[in-house]
Amino acid sequence: MTRAPASRALDPTPLWLKLSSYLVLSDEEKMYLADLERTIAREPPRTDLLQQGERYRDVRIMREGWAIRHKALPDGRRQVVNFVLPGDIIGMYCTLFESADHSVTTLTPVEVASFPPERIGELFQSFPRLAAALAWSGAREEAIVAERLLSLGRRTALERTAHLLVELLRRLSVVNMVTDGHFVLPVTQEILADALGLSIVHINRTLRRLRDSGLIELNGQRITVNDVRQLASVGQFDELYLHLIRAPRRLERAFSGAHHHQNGHNGVRPDGEDRAKA
């Protein structure tokens, strides 16, 4: 593991971009997030950032790279629960629970920021709008897990795979990691199989079907989605569960006093567009 100080320049980070898709962040809120990301570590692939059953330590923010959340049975059989992407938080609920109920393992080299759990309470007290945005992020992750359960229980292999690809494209778009339908998918077929409850052979066959139909192109770890609408149709994808929305005006009204106190304006977005642009 290598450590480096984070830059003090207020350049957008994936977490900022993610939370900004929900709320307009004030300069003071951005500075507070920058301070949370001040301590940075770099880890290689196949590093356990969190282990099932261990006591929570620091809260981590994924800045670069990919990881997986997974759970295992005593005999070692594993289920990938979700993918941890830039802007995602690891250990968000460490102030509520003592021990982790899942593991997080890196798939690629990663850069993660860390901060002590006590700062979660500080955030709720001093920056309630940020706390609401983080609660939105946590609720969104729970919704993703619920949707994955629906896939495992009811979608076909083709539908599961198409659905996951569209979901990843939408999530990566929020943090500016998709260009014209292209994004990096640093995931082996074994990991995809664990995530979708399929065999490696079945995953290979399903990806080939999607490629032969012209919906996607695969070039090593780079994937191109040629027709997002059709791929979403194949996967019966409804992005409602991703909650790609602006904060409700009632939430802004509830916190307007606190926000006025912080920076003199309430940061309410206009009434236009309800969904964030992916």
N, C-alpha and C positions, 0 to 999 in steps of 0.2 A: 504494500500500500504506500502511495506517495501522497503528500499533503502540499497544498499551495494556498496562499492567501487569495481570496477573491478580489477582483478588480473593484475599486470604489466607484468607477464610472457607472452611471445609471443607465446601462444598456439593458434592453429587454431580455429577460430570461424566460425559459419555457413556463415556469410557474406564473410569472407576470402575465404572459400571453394567455395562459389558460384562465386565470382569474379575471383578466380584463375582458374575456369573452362574456362574462356574467355581469361584472360591475365596472364602471369607470373608476379607476384607482386615482386617488389624489397623490401629489408629490410626496407627502408625508408617509402615506401608506406604501408607496414604492420604496422609499428609503428604509422603512421598517423591514420590508421583504428582503431588500438588499442586505440588511444587517443579519437577517436570519440565515442568508446564504454566504456569510462571510468565511466560514470554515469549510474548506473543500478537500475532499479526498478522491483519489483515483484508484480504481480497483480493476483487476484483470477479469477476464471471463471465468465463469464457474466459481465465483466467490459468493459465499453465503453472507448476504447483508443482514439477514435475520433468519433464525432457526426456530422451527416449531418447538414450543415448550420452553424456550429460554426467556429469561426476564428481559423486558424492554429496557433499552438504554436510551440513546439519543434518537430524536426524530430525524429522518433523512429526507432530502428533496432530490429527486433524480434530475440532473442537469443535462447529462449526455448519456447516450447508450440505452440498452434494453435489458430488462430483467423479467423474471417470471415470479408470480405468487403461486405457490403450490402446497398441497397437503399430501401426507403420506400415511398409509396404513402401517401397522407394526411390522408386516412382512416386506415392506419396502415398495409396494405398489404405489404409484404416484398419480395424482390428478393435477394438471395445471389449471388453476382457478382463473387467472387473469394475467395480462401482460403489463409490466410496469414500464411506462414510456416517459420521455422527458416532460417535466412538469408535474409528475405524480409524486405523492408523498408516501413514505414508508414509516409506519409507527404512529400514525395520526392519533390513534386512540390509546396511546401508551399511558395517558393520565387516568384512563378509566379502567384499564386492565393491567395486571402485573406481568402476565406471560403472553407470548405470541401464540396464536392458534394456527399459524401457517408459517411457511418459510418463504424467503425471497432470495433468489439466486441469479447472478448476472449471466446474461447470454453473450455479451460483448464487453469490451473495455468500457467502463463507466466513469462518470464524474458525478459525485454526490456531495451535496452540502449537508451539514448536520448542525443541530442545535439542541440544547437540553430541554427535556419535557416541561420544565417549569415555565418556559417561555410561552407555552400554549395558554396557560392561565393569564399571563401578562397580556397576551394578544386579545383575549376575550374582554379583559378589563379596559384596555386602552384603545383598541381598534376593533370595535364591534362589527363594522362593515366587513373587514377582512375575515373576522371569525365566521360571519355568515357565508362568505364566499368559500371558505374552507369547509364549512358544513355542507354546502352545495356540492363541493368536489367529493366529499365522502359519501353523500347520498347517491351521487352519480355512479360511484364505483359499486355500491351495493346493487344499483339497478342493472349494471353491466353483468354482475354475477348472477342475478335473477334471470336475465336474458340468456346467459350461457346455460343455465339449468333447463330453460325451455328448449334450447337447441339440442342438448343432450337427450332430452326426453321425447321430443316430438319432431324435430327437423331431420330430413334425410341427410346422408353424407354430403351430397352436392349442395343442399341448402345450408348446412352448417358451415361448409368451407366458404361459400359465397358470402354468407352473412358475416363471418369473421373478417374477411378481406375488406368488405365495405366499412365495417366498424373501425378497423385499424386506420383506414384511409380518412375517415371522419375525425377520429381522435388526433391523428398526426397533422391534419389540416389546421386544427386550432392552434398548434404551436409552430406553424409555418414549416412543416417538414414534408410537404407534398408539392410537387411542381407538375402541372399538366397531367395529373393522374399517375405520375411516377413517385415511388417511394422505396426506401430500402427496407427489406424484410429479412433481418438477420436471424431467421428461425429455421432450424432443421425440420425435416419431415417427421422426425421422432418427437420433437416438441409439439408440432402441430397435431400429431396423433394423440399425444397426451392431453392436449387442450380440447380436442374435439371428440374424444372417446372412440377413435377409429384406429385401425391397424395402419402401419406404415405403407403396406401395399395398397390399402384402400385410399389413403391420402394421395399417393402417387397417381393412382388411376383417376381420382377426382380432379386433381390439378390438371392432369392431361386433358380431361373433358372440357374444363373451363378454357384451357389454352387453345384446344382444337376448335372450339366454338367461336374463337376470336374475342372473347370477353376480356382476357388478360394476356399479357406477355411476360415470360419469365426469362431473366438473363442473370444467372448466378443469384445473388441476393437482391437484385433489383427487380421490382415488379411494376408493370404498367397496367392500369385498369383502363381499358379502351372505351367501355360503355358502363358508366356507373349506374345509370338508371336500370339497364337490363340486368346487371349483376345483382343489384338490390332486389329486383323482381324475382330473380332465381332464388335468392336467399330469404324471400319474404321479409325484407328488412324494413322496419319502421323506426326511424331515428328518434321517436318520442322518448324512448328510454334513456337516450344520451343527454336529454335535457339541455340541448343547445339553444338556450333561451337567454334573454336579458333578464336581469333581476326584476321581479314584479314591482310596480310602482309603490305598492303598499309597504314593501320592504324598505325602499328608499325613504318613504315618509317616516317609517318607524325609527330610522337611524339618522334622519336629516339633522336633528339637533346635535348629535355627536359629530356628524361630519362638518356642520357649520363651525362647531367649536374647533375642529382640527384645521380647516383650511379656508373657511369662509364661503364655501359653495357646496351644493348638495350632490353634484356629479350625476344628476338624473339623466339618463339617456332619453332621446326623443321617443315618441310613441311609435315611430315607424317600425319596421322589421322586427318581428318577434324572435326569429331564429338567427343565431350567429352564422355569419358566412363561413362555409367550410372551404 
